[in-house]
Amino acid sequence: MKTQPQDRAFLTRLFQAAVKAVDPESALRAVLPEPPGGRTVVVGAGKGAAQLAAAFERLWPGPLEGVVVTRHGGGVEPPPKRIRVLEAAHPTPDAAGLEASRALKAAVSGLTERDLVVALICGGGSALLPDPPAGFSLEDEIALNRALLASGAPISAMNAIRKQFSAIKGGRLALAAHPARVVSLVVSDVPGDDPAQVASGPTIPDRTTRAEARALAEIWRLELPPKLAARLASDADPSPDPADPRFGRDEVHVIASARIALEAAAARAEAEGVAAAILSDALEGEAREAGKIHAALAREVVLRDRPFRRPVVLLSGGETTVTLRAQGGKGGRNGEFALALALAGEGLSFSALAADSDGVDGSEENAGAFADGTSAARLRGLGLDGRSLLARHRSWEAFAALGDLFTTGPTGVNVNDFRAILIR
């Protein structure tokens, strides 16, 4: 028997509470900078950039202008009136993203020290802001992105390498805005909430050197075309130094994160009489391995009431990865996590939800999926082999067949993954 409707509704309410806690308008209201003596220019990038722009426009007391880029279909109604919203491809960059990068750089050009640039940055901006350095093309950046996505490297390693192949990331957009003051308002979708890692930090430099990026490429066995490998091997055109005095007046604020979202979900669970345990807001690693580990913990709770007593909901966040071992699969990291959890936890009495907080898991339209201790058996009853589907990265097919996809539409926020395992 599949997840009970009341358990599914409970898990959905926890997801909704998590998303509401990082609502753009509430998050922005607490950190609005003082209006400048000159112009206010808004720039931004990420899957929730349109929602951030609309909220900022409603809150800002004076004149403003600007441009942000979000994923295709990621706009908001009604759209902002004074901030242009552009759309580009995610997770594979496209020509629209290249034009968006140019538009953001044009928006901050020619400013003075009396002007203010507000950068609205959230997850997904790395793919949405392709801007290859001199001598490289969009096709080169697409090749880099595909190699990174296939490598299984954590987001921190991917972004450290991306910054070596960009004319806008790693603080370069902030340098283009100098001498204006840049205030970056960041919605974190990275484990540890390092703002320089979100969207590869277009307005925030970090201390990763070219040599360190080379080491990361070796660790994750990144397979780069010769032209890209040659640039990584060179020390020419290094990323901006955080100690550069041109960053001296800039400010950075992390306005929303997985921690805030998970704490809100825990509070909602406890208000409904279910204890909540936040395992971590910064989990990384292979999605399928994380699913197995969560299943082992659920087994211990179900069978022995340790390390947590029932009833309890186990919560976790962070960003897992999927190392592609086969082509042609459909499904994202949350679907892969949920399928691995269902297989490893077969026969146990639990209900789970794994979903991306932005409402889109991978390239499909679902946010994630529900799973329980009967999922694997129900797949077999449909003539499907869950282990074969997992090996071929076809989690979407598995949960679509079960009727267990979780679909919300774009949420307008992006603080990474949300995972909840309910044990009655």
C-alpha positions in Angstrom: 0.0 0.0 0.0 1.4 3.4 -1.0 2.0 6.4 1.2 -1.2 7.2 3.2 -2.8 10.4 1.9 -2.5 12.1 5.3 1.2 11.4 5.4 1.6 12.8 1.9 -0.3 15.9 2.9 1.8 16.3 6.0 5.0 16.1 4.0 3.6 18.6 1.5 2.8 21.1 4.3 6.4 20.8 5.6 7.7 21.6 2.1 5.4 24.6 1.8 6.5 25.9 5.2 10.1 25.6 4.2 9.5 27.5 1.0 7.4 30.2 2.7 10.2 30.8 5.2 12.5 32.0 2.5 9.9 34.1 0.6 11.8 36.8 -1.4 9.9 39.8 0.0 10.3 38.8 3.6 14.0 38.1 3.1 14.7 41.3 1.3 12.8 43.6 3.6 15.3 43.1 6.5 18.4 44.0 4.4 17.4 46.9 2.1 20.4 49.2 1.7 20.2 53.0 2.1 19.2 54.7 -1.2 22.3 56.3 -2.8 22.9 59.9 -3.9 23.0 58.7 -7.5 21.4 55.9 -9.5 20.2 52.5 -8.2 20.8 49.7 -10.7 19.6 46.2 -10.1 21.2 43.2 -11.7 20.6 39.5 -10.9 20.7 35.9 -12.0 19.2 32.6 -11.0 16.2 30.5 -11.1 14.4 32.8 -8.6 15.8 36.0 -10.0 12.4 37.3 -11.4 10.7 36.8 -8.1 13.5 38.6 -6.3 13.4 41.5 -8.7 9.6 41.9 -8.4 9.9 41.8 -4.6 12.8 44.3 -4.5 10.9 46.7 -6.8 7.9 46.6 -4.5 10.0 47.4 -1.5 12.4 50.0 -2.9 11.4 53.6 -2.0 13.0 55.5 -4.8 13.8 55.3 -8.6 15.6 52.3 -9.9 16.5 50.4 -13.1 18.1 47.2 -14.1 18.0 43.7 -15.6 18.0 40.1 -14.3 18.1 36.7 -16.0 16.1 33.6 -15.0 15.5 30.2 -16.6 13.0 29.9 -19.5 9.6 29.8 -18.1 10.8 31.3 -14.7 9.2 34.7 -15.1 6.6 36.1 -12.7 3.2 37.7 -13.2 2.8 40.6 -13.1 6.4 41.2 -14.2 8.5 44.0 -12.7 7.9 47.4 -14.4 11.3 48.9 -14.0 13.6 45.9 -14.0 13.8 43.9 -17.2 13.5 40.1 -16.9 15.4 38.1 -19.5 15.2 34.3 -19.8 17.9 31.8 -20.8 18.5 28.1 -20.7 19.3 26.0 -17.6 21.2 23.7 -17.0 22.9 23.9 -20.4 23.8 27.5 -21.4 22.5 29.0 -24.6 22.8 32.1 -26.8 20.1 33.9 -24.7 22.3 33.5 -21.7 25.2 35.0 -23.6 23.0 38.1 -24.4 21.9 38.3 -20.8 25.5 38.4 -19.6 26.1 41.3 -22.0 23.0 43.1 -20.8 24.0 42.8 -17.1 27.5 44.2 -17.9 26.0 47.0 -20.0 23.6 47.9 -17.1 26.5 48.5 -14.7 28.9 50.3 -17.1 29.6 54.0 -16.8 28.5 54.3 -13.1 30.0 56.6 -10.5 30.9 56.3 -6.9 27.5 58.0 -6.0 25.6 55.1 -7.6 24.4 51.8 -6.1 24.3 48.4 -7.7 22.1 45.8 -6.0 22.9 42.3 -7.1 20.1 39.7 -6.6 21.9 36.3 -6.8 20.4 32.8 -6.4 21.1 29.3 -7.5 21.2 28.5 -11.2 23.0 31.7 -12.2 26.1 29.8 -13.3 24.4 28.3 -16.3 22.3 31.4 -17.0 25.4 33.7 -17.3 27.7 32.2 -19.9 30.4 34.7 -20.8 33.5 33.0 -22.2 36.8 34.9 -22.0 38.6 36.2 -25.0 39.5 33.5 -27.5 36.7 31.2 -26.4 33.1 30.7 -27.6 29.7 29.8 -26.2 30.3 26.3 -27.5 33.4 26.0 -25.4 31.4 27.0 -22.3 28.7 24.5 -23.1 31.3 21.8 -23.4 32.7 22.8 -20.0 29.3 22.8 -18.4 28.5 19.3 -19.8 31.8 18.0 -18.5 31.2 19.4 -15.1 27.6 18.0 -14.9 28.8 14.6 -15.9 31.7 14.5 -13.4 29.7 14.1 -10.2 31.8 16.9 -8.6 30.1 18.9 -5.8 28.8 22.4 -6.6 31.7 24.1 -4.9 34.2 22.3 -7.1 32.2 23.0 -10.3 31.9 26.7 -9.5 35.6 27.0 -8.7 36.4 25.7 -12.1 33.7 27.6 -13.9 35.2 30.9 -12.7 38.4 30.2 -14.6 36.5 30.2 -17.9 34.3 33.3 -17.4 34.4 37.1 -18.0 31.5 37.7 -15.6 31.8 35.2 -12.7 34.2 35.3 -9.7 33.5 39.0 -9.0 34.1 40.3 -12.5 30.6 41.8 -12.8 31.4 43.9 -9.6 34.6 45.1 -11.1 32.7 46.2 -14.2 30.5 48.3 -11.9 33.4 50.0 -10.2 33.5 52.7 -8.8 29.8 52.2 -7.8 29.1 50.4 -4.5 27.8 46.9 -5.0 25.5 45.3 -2.5 24.9 41.6 -3.1 21.8 40.0 -1.7 22.2 36.2 -2.0 19.8 33.3 -1.7 22.1 30.4 -0.9 21.7 27.1 -2.5 25.2 25.8 -1.7 26.3 23.7 1.3 27.9 25.9 3.9 26.3 29.1 2.5 29.4 30.6 1.0 28.0 33.5 -1.0 30.9 33.4 -3.4 29.8 30.0 -4.6 26.2 30.9 -5.4 25.8 31.3 -9.2 29.7 31.3 -9.3 29.7 34.7 -7.6 29.4 37.2 -10.4 29.7 40.1 -7.9 31.7 38.2 -5.1 35.3 37.1 -5.6 36.7 34.1 -3.7 40.2 32.9 -3.0 40.3 29.8 -5.2 43.4 30.0 -7.4 44.0 28.6 -10.8 46.3 25.9 -9.2 43.5 24.9 -6.8 41.0 24.7 -9.7 43.5 22.4 -11.6 43.7 20.2 -8.5 39.9 19.9 -8.3 39.7 19.0 -12.0 42.2 16.2 -11.3 40.4 14.9 -8.2 37.1 14.7 -10.1 38.8 13.4 -13.3 37.3 16.2 -15.4 37.5 15.4 -19.1 38.0 18.7 -20.9 38.6 19.4 -24.6 42.2 20.3 -25.3 41.5 24.0 -25.7 39.8 24.2 -22.3 42.5 22.0 -20.7 45.2 24.4 -22.0 43.6 27.4 -20.3 43.3 25.6 -17.0 46.9 24.6 -17.2 47.9 28.3 -17.7 48.1 30.9 -15.0 47.1 33.7 -17.4 44.1 35.9 -16.7 43.5 34.8 -13.1 40.3 35.4 -11.2 39.9 38.7 -9.3 41.6 38.8 -5.9 39.2 39.4 -2.9 41.9 41.8 -1.5 41.5 44.1 -4.5 40.6 47.6 -3.1 37.9 48.0 -5.8 35.8 45.6 -3.7 36.4 47.6 -0.5 33.0 49.3 -0.3 31.0 46.3 -1.4 28.6 44.4 0.9 27.4 40.9 0.9 24.3 39.5 2.7 23.0 35.9 2.6 19.2 36.6 2.9 17.9 33.0 2.7 19.3 29.5 3.0 18.5 25.8 3.5 19.0 26.2 7.3 16.2 28.7 7.5 13.9 26.6 5.4 14.6 23.4 7.4 14.0 25.1 10.7 10.7 26.3 9.5 9.7 22.8 8.4 10.8 21.4 11.7 8.7 24.0 13.6 5.6 23.1 11.4 6.1 19.4 12.2 6.4 19.9 15.9 3.3 22.2 15.8 1.5 19.1 14.4 2.8 16.9 17.2 5.6 15.2 15.3 9.2 15.6 16.6 11.7 16.8 13.9 15.4 16.0 13.6 17.4 18.2 11.2 20.3 15.9 10.1 22.1 18.5 8.1 21.5 21.5 5.8 24.7 20.9 3.9 24.7 17.3 2.6 26.8 16.6 -0.5 27.8 13.5 -2.5 26.1 11.0 -4.8 22.3 11.2 -4.6 21.9 7.5 -4.7 24.5 7.0 -1.9 22.7 9.6 0.2 19.5 7.7 -0.3 21.0 4.5 1.0 22.4 6.3 4.1 19.0 7.9 4.9 17.4 4.4 4.5 19.9 2.9 6.9 19.0 5.6 9.5 15.3 5.2 8.9 15.7 1.4 9.5 17.4 2.0 12.8 14.5 4.3 13.9 11.8 1.9 12.7 13.3 -1.2 14.3 15.0 0.1 17.4 13.7 3.7 18.1 17.3 5.1 17.9 18.9 7.5 17.5 15.4 9.2 17.4 12.1 8.0 18.9 9.0 7.6 16.8 7.0 9.5 15.7 9.7 11.6 14.0 10.4 13.3 10.7 14.0 13.3 9.5 14.9 16.5 7.6 17.9 17.3 5.5 19.1 19.8 2.9 22.2 20.5 0.8 22.9 19.5 -2.8 23.7 16.0 -3.9 25.1 15.2 -7.3 24.5 12.6 -10.0 27.4 11.1 -11.8 26.1 10.1 -15.2 26.9 6.4 -16.0 24.3 6.2 -18.8 22.7 8.5 -21.2 19.0 9.2 -22.0 17.7 9.1 -18.5 15.0 11.4 -17.1 15.0 12.7 -13.6 17.0 14.9 -11.3 19.0 14.3 -8.1 15.9 14.3 -5.9 14.3 11.6 -7.9 17.5 9.6 -7.8 17.7 10.0 -4.0 14.1 9.0 -3.6 14.5 5.9 -5.8 17.6 4.8 -3.9 15.9 5.4 -0.6 12.9 3.3 -1.7 15.0 0.4 -2.9 17.2 0.4 0.3 14.2 0.9 2.6 11.9 -1.7 1.0 9.6 -3.2 3.6 10.1 -0.4 6.2 7.2 1.7 7.4 8.1 5.2 6.3 6.9 7.9 4.0 9.3 10.4 2.3 9.5 13.4 0.1 12.6 14.6 -1.8 12.2 17.8 -3.8 14.1 20.8 -5.1 13.0 23.9 -3.3 12.8 25.8 -6.6 10.1 23.4 -7.9 12.1 21.8 -10.7 14.1 18.6 -10.2 16.6 18.3 -13.1 15.2 19.0 -16.5 11.6 17.8 -15.9 8.6 19.6 -14.7 8.3 17.9 -11.3 9.9 19.2 -8.1 10.8 15.7 -6.9 8.9 12.6 -5.7 7.3 10.7 -2.8 8.7 7.4 -1.8 7.9 4.8 0.8 8.6 1.2 1.9 6.3 -0.2 -0.8 7.6 1.7 -3.8 10.0 -1.0 -4.9 7.3 -3.7 -4.7 4.8 -1.6 -6.5 7.3 -1.0 -9.3 7.7 -4.8 -9.7 3.9 -5.1 -9.8 4.0 -2.9 -12.8 6.7 -5.0 -14.5 9.5 -2.5 -13.8 12.8 -3.1 -12.2 13.7 -0.3 -9.8 17.4 -1.1 -9.7 17.7 -1.1 -13.4 15.9 2.2 -13.6 18.2 3.7 -11.0 21.3 2.4 -12.8 20.1 4.2 -16.0 19.1 7.4 -14.2 15.4 6.9 -15.0 13.9 7.9 -11.7 11.3 10.1 -13.3 10.0 7.1 -15.2 9.7 5.1 -12.0 7.8 7.7 -10.1 5.6 8.7 -13.0 4.6 5.0 -13.3 3.7 4.9 -9.6 1.9 8.2 -9.7 4.2 9.5 -7.1 5.8 12.6 -8.8 5.7 15.7 -6.7 4.8 18.8 -8.8 4.6 22.3 -7.6 5.5 24.5 -10.5 8.3 27.1 -10.0 8.3 28.3 -6.4 10.3 31.5 -6.8 12.9 30.4 -4.2 16.0 28.3 -4.5 17.7 27.1 -1.3 18.6 23.7 -2.6 17.1 20.3 -1.8 14.4 19.5 0.7 14.2 15.9 2.1 11.8 14.7 4.7 11.3 11.1 6.0 8.3 10.5 8.2 8.3 7.5 10.6 5.1 7.1 12.5 
